[in-house]
Amino acid sequence: MSSHKKDLQYMSIVNNILYNKDFLKIKEIEHHGISRYEHSLKVSYYSYKIARILHLDYEQTAVGGLLHDFFLSPDDRTQAERLKSVFTHPKEAVCMAKEHFNLTPKEEDMIRTHMFPINLSVPKYAESWIVSLVDKCVATNEFALKFRFRLKYAYNLFLLFAISIMKI
């Protein structure tokens, strides 16, 4: 995704985050088949664009979207640890982001509530809803690309099953 680099306004908002040495560490962490950095960048940029169109606070949306998954985790996590992280990582991301950047209450809300409704923290702001919904759309697309061959296999099995039922 290189279109964000051409958007000078977006880049001026997030530049200090994109080149932060600790934020850059998430480039090494796999997330939905790509790096957590790339995932966060997509969520941030698409959320920013939507917030601009809706005349909302697109600057804070860009920041909240970029930092929504800013937490470090080892590559060798067990499946149980990965599952637990689904519920705990928003709080970890808030702590990490606050440690490195000055967050507004709205940015903090975007990070803390991006996993709603899996987490029960309900977004307080329209911008938080945008980040949460965009995160789900981006993640769904990333999973579809990662598991494309498996989805095609499941689809073909379903078609065979449907055809066999029609013959009865």
C-alpha positions as CSV (number, residue, x, y, z in Angstrom):
1,M,0.0,0.0,0.0
2,S,2.0,3.0,-1.2
3,S,-0.8,5.5,-1.9
4,H,-0.5,6.7,1.7
5,K,3.0,8.0,0.9
6,K,1.6,10.3,-1.8
7,D,-0.9,11.8,0.6
8,L,1.3,14.5,2.1
9,Q,-1.4,15.6,4.6
10,Y,-1.6,12.1,6.0
11,M,2.1,11.7,6.1
12,S,2.5,14.9,8.1
13,I,0.1,13.6,10.7
14,V,1.7,10.2,11.2
15,N,5.3,10.7,10.2
16,N,6.6,10.9,13.8
17,I,4.9,7.5,14.5
18,L,6.0,5.7,11.3
19,Y,9.7,6.4,12.1
20,N,9.6,5.8,15.9
21,K,12.1,3.0,16.6
22,D,9.7,1.1,18.9
23,F,6.8,1.4,16.5
24,L,9.0,0.0,13.7
25,K,9.4,-3.2,15.8
26,I,5.9,-4.2,14.7
27,K,7.2,-4.6,11.2
28,E,8.7,-8.0,12.4
29,I,5.5,-9.3,13.8
30,E,3.2,-11.4,11.6
31,H,-0.5,-10.4,11.7
32,H,-3.2,-11.9,9.5
33,G,-0.6,-13.0,7.0
34,I,1.2,-9.7,6.7
35,S,3.1,-7.6,9.2
36,R,1.3,-5.8,12.1
37,Y,2.9,-2.6,10.7
38,E,1.3,-3.0,7.3
39,H,-2.1,-4.0,8.9
40,S,-2.0,-0.9,11.1
41,L,-1.0,1.3,8.2
42,K,-4.0,0.1,6.2
43,V,-6.4,0.6,9.1
44,S,-5.0,4.1,9.7
45,Y,-5.1,5.3,6.2
46,Y,-8.6,3.9,5.3
47,S,-10.0,5.3,8.6
48,Y,-8.4,8.6,7.9
49,K,-9.9,8.8,4.4
50,I,-13.4,7.9,5.7
51,A,-13.1,10.4,8.6
52,R,-12.1,13.2,6.1
53,I,-15.1,12.4,3.8
54,L,-17.4,12.5,6.8
55,H,-15.9,15.8,8.1
56,L,-14.8,14.2,11.4
57,D,-11.5,14.5,13.2
58,Y,-9.3,12.7,10.6
59,E,-6.0,13.6,12.2
60,Q,-6.9,11.8,15.5
61,T,-8.4,9.0,13.4
62,A,-5.1,8.6,11.5
63,V,-3.2,8.4,14.8
64,G,-5.7,6.1,16.6
65,G,-5.9,3.8,13.6
66,L,-2.1,3.6,13.3
67,L,-1.6,2.8,17.0
68,H,-4.6,0.4,17.5
69,D,-2.3,-2.7,17.4
70,F,0.9,-1.2,18.8
71,F,2.0,-3.9,21.2
72,L,4.8,-6.3,21.0
73,S,4.5,-10.1,21.2
74,P,6.9,-13.0,20.6
75,D,6.6,-15.0,17.4
76,D,6.5,-18.3,19.4
77,R,3.2,-17.7,21.2
78,T,1.0,-20.7,21.7
79,Q,-2.5,-20.8,20.3
80,A,-3.9,-20.2,23.8
81,E,-1.7,-17.1,24.1
82,R,-2.9,-15.8,20.7
83,L,-6.5,-16.4,21.7
84,K,-6.0,-14.5,25.0
85,S,-4.4,-11.7,23.1
86,V,-7.6,-11.1,21.1
87,F,-9.1,-9.9,24.4
88,T,-6.1,-8.3,26.1
89,H,-4.2,-6.5,23.3
90,P,-6.3,-3.3,23.1
91,K,-5.3,-2.5,26.7
92,E,-1.6,-3.4,25.9
93,A,-1.7,-1.2,22.9
94,V,-3.1,1.7,24.9
95,C,-0.3,1.3,27.5
96,M,2.4,1.1,24.8
97,A,1.0,4.0,22.8
98,K,0.8,6.2,25.9
99,E,4.3,5.3,26.8
100,H,5.6,6.6,23.5
101,F,3.2,9.3,22.4
102,N,0.9,11.9,23.8
103,L,-2.6,10.5,23.2
104,T,-5.8,12.4,23.3
105,P,-8.8,10.8,25.0
106,K,-10.4,10.2,21.6
107,E,-7.2,8.4,20.3
108,E,-7.1,6.3,23.5
109,D,-10.7,5.4,23.0
110,M,-10.1,4.3,19.4
111,I,-7.3,2.0,20.5
112,R,-9.1,0.6,23.6
113,T,-12.4,-0.1,21.8
114,H,-11.2,-1.3,18.3
115,M,-12.1,-4.9,19.2
116,F,-15.8,-4.2,20.0
117,P,-18.0,-6.3,20.2
118,I,-15.4,-9.0,21.1
119,N,-14.3,-6.7,23.9
120,L,-17.1,-5.1,25.7
121,S,-15.6,-1.6,25.6
122,V,-18.1,0.3,23.5
123,P,-16.6,3.1,21.3
124,K,-17.6,6.6,22.5
125,Y,-16.8,8.5,19.3
126,A,-17.7,8.3,15.7
127,E,-14.0,8.1,14.9
128,S,-13.7,5.1,17.2
129,W,-16.5,3.3,15.4
130,I,-14.7,4.0,12.1
131,V,-11.4,2.5,13.3
132,S,-13.2,-0.5,14.7
133,L,-15.2,-1.2,11.5
134,V,-12.3,-0.6,9.2
135,D,-10.1,-2.9,11.3
136,K,-12.6,-5.7,10.8
137,C,-12.9,-5.1,7.1
138,V,-9.1,-5.0,6.6
139,A,-8.6,-8.1,8.8
140,T,-11.3,-10.0,6.9
141,N,-9.6,-9.1,3.6
142,E,-6.2,-10.1,5.0
143,F,-7.5,-13.5,6.3
144,A,-9.2,-14.1,3.0
145,L,-5.9,-13.6,1.2
146,K,-4.0,-15.6,3.7
147,F,-6.4,-18.6,3.6
148,R,-7.6,-18.2,0.0
149,F,-6.7,-21.8,-1.0
150,R,-8.5,-23.2,2.0
151,L,-11.6,-21.0,1.3
152,K,-11.6,-22.2,-2.3
153,Y,-11.3,-25.8,-1.1
154,A,-14.3,-25.3,1.3
155,Y,-16.3,-23.6,-1.4
156,N,-15.7,-26.5,-3.8
157,L,-16.7,-29.0,-1.1
158,F,-19.9,-27.0,-0.5
159,L,-20.6,-27.0,-4.3
160,L,-20.1,-30.8,-4.5
161,F,-22.3,-31.3,-1.5
162,A,-25.0,-29.0,-2.9
163,I,-24.9,-30.8,-6.3
164,S,-25.1,-34.2,-4.6
165,I,-28.2,-33.1,-2.7
166,M,-29.9,-31.8,-5.8
167,K,-29.5,-35.3,-7.4
168,I,-31.4,-36.9,-4.7
